[in-house]
Amino acid sequence: MKEVIKVGMADLQFAGAPATLRTSGLGSCVGIIMYDETMQYGGMAHIMLPDSSAAREQKVNRAKYADTACSDLYSHLLAEGCPKYRLKAKMAGGAEMFQFSSGSSAARIGPRNVDAVKRALAELRVPVLFEDTGGNSGRTIEFAPADGSLEIRTVNKGVVKV
């Protein structure tokens, strides 16, 4: 039986084949996967907010924010010997779980998270090969470093594997 490493909210974990990484409860949160398919190794972060500069806590949980989580995934993969040019990313989540009549951009946390992840990955020059973002349904994702596949279970929409 393969090992499944759980990634909690505001958490970041790494795995090599044959283990897999799984996170659930992706509503407005975004699951970021960064990996090297040749080495069959990757990491997953479950981010909650777009930007660590808004952090109020004394000791910042870097896995909670898009900017710092992407940077930490990248640094760890390089330290493990993954070459920059082979790193790829996939992402899912960023739903708008609640409809607000105010239209305030502050309330649109899901789309803001998605934009922040894309910006951070672009700055690191890591291509996003696949994304399943937006909508208004929660998701659970499982990533397999062995083949780079991502399984996405969306509430009321079934399972997709890419």
N, C-alpha and C positions, 0 to 999 in steps of 0.2 A: 504494500500500500504506500502510495506516495505521501510525502510530508506536505501539509498545507500550512504555510506560515501566515498567520493572521496579522493584518495591518489595521490598527485601530484608528479612531478619529485623531487628527493631529499627530499622526505616527508615520514612521518611515522604516521600512525593513528591506533586506536584501536576500536573494536566494540564487542558488545555482541548480541546474538540472540534477535530478528529476523533481526536486521540490517545486511547489508553486506558491504564488503570493495571492492572497485574497483580501478584499475589503468590502464591507457592506455599508448600507446607510448613506450612499452617495445621493444626496438631494441637491442642495446648492453647492455642496462640497465637490471637489474634483479629485479623481484618482489619476495620478501621473505615474506612468511607467517609463523608465529609461533603461535601455539594455544593449548588450552586445550579443547578437545572435551567434557569432562564431564561438565565443567563449561560453555560450549558454548560461549567461549570468545577467542578472538585472536587479533593479530596485523599484519599489513602489512607495509613493507618498499619498496620504489622504489629507489634502489641504482643506482648510475651512475658510480662509480669508485671503484676499489678494496681496496685501502689502504689509510687511513687518514694521514699517515706519509708524504705523498706527498703533503698535503694541503698547499696552499700558502696564503689563506685568514687568516686574523687576528683571527676572531671568526669562528671556524670550524662548518659547518653544519653537524652534526653527522649522519643525515639520508642519506647523499649523499654517504657515504662510507660503504662497506661491513662489515669491522671489527667493526666499532662503531655502525652501525644500528643493527646488530645482537645482540650486547651486550645490547643495549637499549631496544630492543624488549624483550629480556630475563629478564632483570631487572624489567621492568614494569609488565610483567606477574607474576613474583614472588611476587612483591609488591601487586598485586591484589588478591593474595591468591592461585594462580595456583601452585601445587607442581611440583618440577623439573622433577620427574619421569614420569609425564603425558604430558609434553611438546613435541610437534611434529612439523615438518616443511614441507612445500612444497615450490617449487620455479619454476619460469618460466622466460624466456628471455635469455639474453646472446647471441643473434644472432651476426653473422658477417655481418653487413649491407653493408659493402664496401669491395671490393676485392683490396688488395694492392699488387703490384708486388714486393715490397721490401721484403716482408716476415718478416718484423720487428715484434718482439713480442709486442712492444709498441703499434703497430697499432691493434693488436688482443685484443681489450678491452673487447669484449663480453666473450670469453673464459676465460680471466683473471678474470673478475667479477665472473663468475660461480665458478672457482677454489677458489677464495677468500671467497665466501659465504660458500662453502663446508668446507673449513678449519675452518672458524669461528664457524660454527655449530658443527663441530667435537670437537673443543676445549670446547664448552659448553655442549657437550654430548647430543645434541638434534638430534634425528634421522630424516633424510629426507625421508619421506614416498613416495614422488612423485616429479619428476622434468620433465619439458618440456623445454629443453634448447638447444642452438645452432641453426644451420640452418642459413637461411638468410632472415627470414620473421619476421615482427613486430607482437606483441601480445597485447591483452587486457585481463586482468584477473579479475575475481570476486570471492571472497571467502565468503562462508556462515558459520559463526561460529555455527549455529544451528545444522548442521550435518557434518561439516568439509569438505564440498565439495568445489572444485575449478573448475570454468568454465574458459576455455581458448579459446579465439577467436584468431585464427592465420590468418593473411592476406593470402588470396587465398587457405586456407586449411580448413575453416569451424570452427565448435565449438566442443570441447571435454569437458566432465564433469567427474571429478575424485574425 
